[in-house]
Amino acid sequence: QVQLVESGGGLVQAGGSLRLSCAASGRTVSNYAMAWFRQAPGKEREFVAAITWWPLYADSIKGRFTITRDNFKNTVYLQMNSLKPEETAVYYCAAGREGTARREDYDYWGQGTQVTVSS
């Protein structure tokens, strides 16, 4: 089993940057595909980025966000640059069998971290 804990969320102005972290315990992150999803109030949880051997990004954030993993620290990161107000959401870390954009393909989820982008 895997336990995931996100951190690094907060309040940032439009155009600013944040780096989210997801610390895993139980199994090492090298055994799983890791991903980030986000969910705004009243909306469905949507895919942001995933990583196995290589990264996969949603079109909406491509070129601005970077997902990386550090297997020695058992942590995955999401570097977010040029943030937009519409990207205000709770950001969730997930672990699964394959690095896809489907929520159903992930077995473990963190509790989420709030990111608020002010205009």
Secondary structure, 3 states (H helix, E strand, C coil): CCEEEEECCEEEECCCCEEEEEEEECCCHHHCEEEEEEECCCCCCEEEEEECCCEEECCCCCCCEEEEEECCCCEEEEEECCCCHHHCEEEEEEEECCCCCCHHHEEEECCCEEEEEEC
